[in-house]
Amino acid sequence: MLDLARWTRQDAAVELTRRQALRVLGAAASAAALGTALPGCGTSFAGVRLRIATGGRAGEYFQLGNALSIVWQERLGLASAPEVLPSNGSPANVSLLTTGAAEVAFCQLDVAVDRMADRSSLRALAAIYNDALQIVVPAGSPIREVADLRGARVSIGAENSGVAYVAARVLAAAALGGEDDVQRVRLDLPGSVAALRAGEVDAFFWVGGLPTGTVNVLADAVPVRLLDIEPLLDELRSRFPVYAPGTVLAGTYRTAAAVSTLLVRNLLLVDASLDANLAQALTGALFAEQQRLVGAAQAARTIDSRSAILTQPVPLHDGALRWFATDATA
């Protein structure tokens, strides 16, 4: 099984950033506590109704959203389980959140940062795990790097998805940003997998946890490779600091060699107007039941309160901030 902790190459830097953040959070939480009492045993959330914007049914967002719905109903004593809303992914989820059609949304950090300019009330409950860019080709394909995709049939993810968001940036970095440079097909993950197996596309982009179950199933049936994006990493990280370098280890999807990729954090987003006591309880339940979430998606193995405060530049919700500054450090 892949050790996700080895992706980031940033363990020491992350720990230093975390200590700095905790000092700031502690001061901020003390100030916040002056105006809002901490929830006690008598706090009741029974009447709360929640909707969780997730993603496609084959992806980790949807799987974790269903698991969180069960956990939150049980831990918070909700009269009914939060409704899990499938979607095309992060951009669609932000729209659902900002229009009041959802109360919690899964979202990639890159999408959230861009949307912050238009919606300053976006807040995070936590950073949950890293997604990895995965550009999948058949094992015998002559395509070896992103530049080789010129003229190829490529699924860049569903419309209004986080996958399409990253794919556009990667293709542009490889000088393939024009509409005629690549034959773009807009398919979700199951559609991309089916099209690759049928020979209808030459490659597909996916942004998700490692290993992604649907891609694992594909690799069981058809030998595949992942493209190495090392030549593009410096430019991408220079233009988009929210991305981090990472490595997909040899053996993932039964591949023979490790490849360089980029990582992006996933956040649980809410609106700043969400009740602080509710936000604190939601955050606490996430970490209290982390092992149960692993049963829904392997990516949940890296959900960790030590790095979950690293949502910047998206601010933590006051209720989440309070939980990290008190319960998480107890």
C-alpha positions in Angstrom: 0.0 0.0 0.0 1.2 3.5 -0.9 2.6 5.6 2.0 1.0 8.9 1.3 3.2 10.7 3.8 6.1 10.3 1.4 4.5 12.4 -1.3 5.2 15.8 -0.1 8.9 16.1 0.6 7.9 18.9 3.0 7.5 17.2 6.4 9.9 19.5 8.3 8.5 22.7 6.6 4.9 21.6 7.3 5.7 21.0 11.0 7.3 24.4 11.3 4.4 26.1 9.5 2.0 24.2 11.8 3.7 25.4 15.0 3.6 29.0 13.7 0.0 28.7 12.8 -1.0 27.2 16.1 0.5 30.2 17.9 -1.6 32.5 15.8 -4.7 30.3 16.2 -4.3 30.1 19.9 -4.4 33.9 20.2 -7.2 34.3 17.8 -9.3 31.6 19.5 -8.9 33.2 22.9 -10.2 36.4 21.4 -13.1 34.7 19.7 -14.0 32.8 22.9 -14.7 36.2 24.6 -17.7 36.7 22.4 -18.9 33.1 22.0 -19.3 30.5 24.6 -17.9 27.0 24.0 -20.6 24.4 23.3 -21.4 22.2 26.3 -23.2 19.0 26.8 -26.5 20.8 26.5 -25.9 22.0 23.0 -28.4 20.4 20.7 -28.1 20.1 16.9 -31.0 17.8 16.4 -32.9 20.3 14.2 -30.0 21.2 12.0 -30.3 20.3 8.3 -27.1 20.0 6.3 -26.3 19.4 2.7 -22.8 18.3 1.6 -21.6 19.2 -1.9 -19.2 16.4 -3.0 -18.3 15.2 -6.5 -18.8 12.4 -9.0 -20.0 9.1 -7.6 -16.8 7.4 -8.5 -14.5 9.8 -6.6 -13.3 10.2 -3.1 -15.4 13.4 -2.4 -18.6 11.5 -2.8 -17.4 8.4 -0.9 -16.1 10.6 2.0 -19.2 12.7 1.9 -21.4 9.7 2.5 -19.2 8.5 5.4 -19.2 12.0 6.9 -23.0 12.2 6.6 -23.3 9.1 8.9 -20.6 10.3 11.3 -22.1 13.8 11.7 -25.6 12.5 12.2 -24.3 10.1 15.0 -21.9 12.5 16.7 -24.0 15.6 16.6 -27.4 13.9 17.2 -28.9 15.2 14.0 -32.5 14.1 13.4 -31.7 13.3 9.8 -28.4 12.5 8.0 -27.0 15.3 6.0 -27.9 15.1 2.3 -25.0 14.2 0.1 -25.0 16.1 -3.2 -23.1 14.6 -6.2 -21.6 17.2 -8.5 -18.9 17.7 -11.1 -16.4 18.8 -8.5 -14.8 21.8 -6.8 -16.0 24.7 -8.9 -19.5 23.3 -8.9 -19.3 22.8 -5.2 -18.3 26.4 -4.5 -21.3 27.5 -6.5 -23.6 25.3 -4.5 -22.2 26.7 -1.3 -22.3 30.4 -2.2 -25.8 30.2 -3.5 -27.1 28.5 -0.3 -27.8 25.2 -2.0 -25.2 23.5 0.4 -23.8 24.1 3.8 -20.5 22.2 3.5 -18.5 21.7 0.3 -15.4 19.6 -0.6 -13.0 21.8 -2.6 -9.5 21.9 -4.0 -7.4 24.7 -2.5 -6.6 26.1 -5.9 -10.2 26.6 -6.8 -11.0 27.9 -3.3 -8.2 30.5 -3.5 -9.5 31.8 -6.9 -13.1 32.0 -5.6 -12.0 33.9 -2.5 -11.6 37.0 -4.6 -15.3 36.9 -5.4 -16.6 35.5 -2.2 -14.7 36.7 0.9 -17.0 34.8 3.3 -15.6 31.4 2.3 -14.2 29.6 5.3 -12.5 26.3 5.9 -13.3 23.7 8.6 -10.0 21.8 7.8 -7.6 20.7 5.2 -8.3 17.0 4.8 -5.9 15.3 2.4 -3.8 15.9 -0.7 -5.0 15.2 -4.2 -2.4 14.1 -6.8 -2.5 15.0 -10.5 -2.6 11.7 -12.5 -2.3 11.7 -16.3 -3.1 8.1 -17.3 -2.1 6.5 -20.6 -2.0 2.9 -21.7 1.3 1.2 -20.7 2.3 0.7 -24.4 1.5 4.3 -25.5 4.2 6.3 -27.2 3.2 9.3 -25.1 5.9 9.8 -22.5 5.4 13.4 -21.3 2.8 16.1 -21.4 4.3 17.7 -24.5 3.6 14.4 -26.4 -0.1 15.0 -26.0 -0.1 17.4 -28.9 -2.8 16.3 -31.3 -3.9 13.5 -29.0 -7.4 12.8 -27.8 -7.4 13.7 -24.1 -10.2 13.6 -21.5 -9.6 16.7 -19.4 -12.4 16.0 -16.8 -16.0 17.0 -16.7 -17.2 20.5 -17.3 -16.9 22.7 -14.1 -14.7 20.2 -12.3 -11.5 20.5 -10.4 -9.8 18.1 -12.8 -10.6 20.4 -15.7 -9.2 23.3 -13.6 -5.8 21.6 -13.2 -5.7 20.1 -16.7 -6.1 23.6 -18.3 -3.1 24.9 -16.3 -0.9 21.9 -17.0 -1.6 22.0 -20.7 -0.9 25.7 -20.9 2.4 25.1 -19.1 3.3 22.6 -21.8 2.4 25.1 -24.5 -0.7 23.1 -25.4 -3.3 25.7 -24.2 -4.8 26.3 -27.6 -8.0 24.6 -28.6 -6.4 23.0 -31.6 -3.3 21.7 -29.7 -5.1 18.8 -28.0 -8.4 17.1 -28.9 -10.2 17.8 -25.7 -12.9 15.5 -24.4 -14.9 16.4 -21.3 -15.6 13.2 -19.4 -16.0 12.4 -15.7 -13.8 9.7 -14.2 -15.9 6.6 -15.2 -16.4 8.0 -18.7 -12.6 8.7 -19.0 -11.8 5.1 -17.9 -14.3 3.6 -20.3 -13.1 5.8 -23.2 -9.4 4.8 -22.5 -10.3 1.1 -22.4 -12.3 1.4 -25.7 -9.4 3.3 -27.4 -11.6 6.4 -27.8 -9.1 8.6 -25.9 -5.3 8.4 -25.7 -5.0 9.8 -22.2 -7.0 11.2 -19.4 -6.4 13.6 -16.5 -7.5 12.8 -13.0 -6.9 14.7 -9.7 -7.6 12.6 -6.7 -6.2 10.6 -3.8 -3.7 7.8 -4.3 -4.7 5.2 -5.1 -8.0 6.1 -6.6 -10.2 3.0 -6.6 -11.7 3.5 -10.1 -8.2 3.9 -11.6 -7.1 0.8 -9.7 -9.9 -1.2 -11.3 -8.8 0.0 -14.7 -5.2 -1.0 -14.0 -6.4 -4.5 -13.0 -7.9 -4.9 -16.5 -5.5 -2.8 -18.7 -1.8 -2.0 -18.0 -1.4 1.7 -17.6 1.3 4.3 -17.0 1.3 7.8 -15.4 3.0 10.7 -17.1 5.9 12.4 -15.3 5.4 16.2 -15.1 8.9 17.1 -13.7 9.7 19.4 -16.7 6.6 21.5 -15.8 6.8 21.6 -12.0 8.9 24.8 -11.6 6.7 26.9 -13.9 3.5 25.6 -12.4 4.6 26.2 -8.8 5.9 29.6 -9.7 2.6 30.7 -11.2 0.4 28.8 -8.7 2.0 28.5 -5.2 -0.9 26.5 -3.9 0.6 23.4 -5.6 3.3 21.3 -4.0 5.6 18.8 -5.7 5.0 15.1 -5.1 5.9 11.6 -6.2 3.7 8.7 -7.2 5.7 5.7 -6.1 6.5 2.8 -8.3 3.9 0.0 -7.9 0.9 2.4 -7.7 -1.5 1.0 -10.2 1.1 -1.7 -10.8 3.4 0.8 -12.6 7.1 0.1 -12.9 8.5 3.5 -12.2 7.9 6.4 -9.9 6.8 9.7 -11.4 6.8 13.3 -10.3 3.5 15.1 -10.0 1.9 18.0 -8.3 -0.3 17.9 -5.2 -3.2 20.1 -4.1 -4.8 20.2 -0.7 -8.5 19.5 -0.3 -10.6 21.6 2.1 -14.0 21.3 3.7 -15.5 24.7 3.0 -18.4 26.5 4.7 -19.7 30.0 4.8 -18.5 32.4 7.6 -22.1 32.7 8.7 -22.3 29.1 9.8 -23.0 28.8 13.5 -19.6 28.6 15.3 -20.8 25.9 17.7 -21.9 23.8 14.8 -18.6 24.4 12.9 -16.7 23.3 16.0 -18.7 20.2 16.4 -18.4 19.3 12.7 -14.6 19.7 12.9 -14.3 17.6 16.0 -16.3 14.8 14.6 -14.2 14.7 11.5 -11.1 13.9 13.5 -12.8 11.7 16.1 -14.0 9.4 13.4 -11.1 9.5 11.0 -10.5 5.8 11.1 -14.1 5.2 10.0 -13.6 7.5 7.1 -10.6 5.4 5.9 -13.1 2.6 5.3 -14.8 4.8 2.7 -11.7 6.1 0.9 -8.0 5.3 1.4 -7.1 9.0 1.0 -8.6 9.6 4.4 -5.6 7.8 6.0 -3.8 11.2 5.8 -6.5 13.3 7.5 -4.5 14.6 10.4 -5.2 17.5 12.8 -1.5 18.4 12.8 -1.6 19.5 9.2 -5.3 20.2 8.9 -4.9 23.8 10.0 -2.9 24.6 6.8 -5.8 26.0 4.9 -4.1 29.3 4.1 -4.9 31.6 2.3 -8.5 30.5 3.0 -9.2 31.4 6.6 -10.5 28.9 9.1 -14.0 29.3 10.3 -14.1 30.7 13.9 -15.7 27.5 15.2 -13.0 25.3 13.5 -10.3 27.7 14.7 -11.6 27.2 18.3 -11.5 23.4 18.0 -7.9 23.4 16.7 -6.7 25.9 19.4 -8.4 23.9 22.2 -9.4 20.3 21.5 -6.7 19.5 18.9 -3.9 20.7 21.2 -5.2 19.2 24.5 
